[in-house]
């Protein structure tokens, strides 16, 4: 009986080691990855990009088991090239980049569906405030490459204490407000 218990322990250990070794870590290629944003107000919209600073995705077969992505908030760009808007977005009115130079997203759960479709659940941290969010996307993997492409999803800036012209903080703005919700879309490319 003792030999059987030892054999079962050894088999379990071998399977455990195999499961751990089956996980593969991919490092985000920050030059190939993109983060795009779009903000809205009654008179129109603005859009642009933010660059990633670093990140990684851990895979087990075709499934994401972990992921962490860090955005460099100093790289906020306006698609129209407005230095004034870029400076304002980096100021204390918005993302307070001097005090909070990075934002991050950590994957906590992935629900895989058919044909690579997935629901990504995780914790986003902006201005030191963390909130759980989820979004839809597609995951594809080859031997040396993982791509995670989200659909367009919404973030509520009021959740992160971004107050400028927000109806969540000020009730006398009339038509001079900026929508609390803004769009994000991410394409993450990670390589071995």
N, C-alpha and C positions, 0 to 999 in steps of 0.2 A: 504494500500500500504506500509506503514511504517512497519507493522508486517511482510509482505512478504519479504521486504528487510532485516529485522533482521533475519528471518528464513533462508534465503539464506546465509547470513553471517555466521550463526551458522553452517549450513551444510558444507560450505566451510572450516571453521575452523576445524571441526571434521575430514574431509577428509585430510586436511593438516597435522594435528597431526598424523593421521593414517599412512600417507605416510612417515613421519619422523620416527615414531616409528618402521616402518617395516624394517628400516636399521639396520644391525647387524655388529658389529665390531669384527674382528678376529685378534689375535696377532700372528705374525710370530714366528714359532718354529725354532729358528736359528740352532739348532742341527740337525733337519731333512731337512732343506732347503739346496740347493747346488747352487753354482755359479762356472761354469767351464769356462776356457779360453784356447785358443790355438793361438799362434803367429807363423808367418811364415817368412822364409828367403830362399834365393836360395839353400842353402845347407841342408835344413831340417826344422824342427819345434820344438817348445816346448809347453807343455801344463801343466795345473795345476788347482788350485782352489783358491777361495777367500771366506772367511766366512762373513756371514751377522752379523751385530751388533744388529740390531733391525728392526722392520717393522710392518705394519698393513695393512689389507685389509678391506674395508667396502663394504658390500653386501646389495643389495635390491633384495629379492628373489634369482634368480640364476645369477644376473648381478652385476658386480663390479662397484661401483660408485666412489670409491677412493682407492688409494694405495700409500704407501710410504715405501721404502726399503733403509736401510743404510748399506753399506759394510764397513768392517774394513780393510782398505788397508794394515795394518801391517801384516795381515794374508795371504798375497800372498804366495802361495806354488807352487813349481815346482814338477810335478809328479815323476821326476827322483831323487828328493831329493837334488838338487844342491843348497847348501847354497850360493855359489858365484852368481848364477843366481838370486836367491831370493833377495839377497842384492842389486844387480844391478837394479832389477825392482823397489825396494823401494827407490833408490837413485834419485838425481836431474836429471839424464839422462832420467829417465822414469817417475814414478808417484810421486816422491818427497813426500814420505809418512810423513816425519817429519813436513813439512809445510801443507800438505793436508792429514790428517789421515783417512778421510772417503771419500767415493763417495756415491752418492745417485741417486735413480730413483723414480720419482713421476708420477703416472698414471694420465693422464689428460682426457683420453677418451678410451672407450672400445667398439669395434664393435663386437657384438655377431653374430655368424653364426650357422649353424646346428651342432647338436651333441656335443655341448660344445666348438667347435672351435671358436677362437676369434682373432681379430687384436687388439693389445695393443699399444696405443699411449701415449707417455709421454716425460718427460724431464729428461735427464740423466746429472748429474753434476760430472765432473772429474777435479781435480786440479782447482777447483773454476770456471770452465767454463761450462755453461749449454747449451745443444743442444737438439732439439726435435728428437726423434727416434720413429720407430714403428717396431713391430715384430709380428709374428704369434705364436699362442700357443693354449693350451686347458685349460679350466676352469671347475673344478668340485666342487660341494658343497654337503655336507651332513648337518645334523643339527649342528654338532660340528666342522666341518673341511672344509677348502677350500684349494684346490690345484691348483696352476697356473704353468703349465709346458710350457716353450717356446720351439720353434724350435731353431736350431742354427742360430744366426744372427750375422751380422758384425758391428763392431764399427771402425771408422777411428780415430786412435790415434792423427793424425795431427790436427784434430778439437779441441783437448784439449792441444795443445802445447807440445806434447810429441815428441821431436825432434831427439833423438839419432838414427843415421844411417837412417834417413828418407829422401826419394827422394823428398818429399815436401819442405824440407828445404835446402838440399845439392844436388848439381848436379854433383859432382865428385866422387861418391861412387862406380861406376862401378858395380861389382857383390857383393860388401860388404855392401849391404843395408839390412834393415829389412822391411818387408812389413808394410805399414801404417795400413792396415785393419787387425784386429784380430777377432777371433770368440768368442762369448759368448753363453752360454746356462744356463738358470736358471730354477730351480724347487723350487717354494715357497710353503711351507706348513704352513698354519695358523690355529690356534685353538681359540675357544671361551674362 
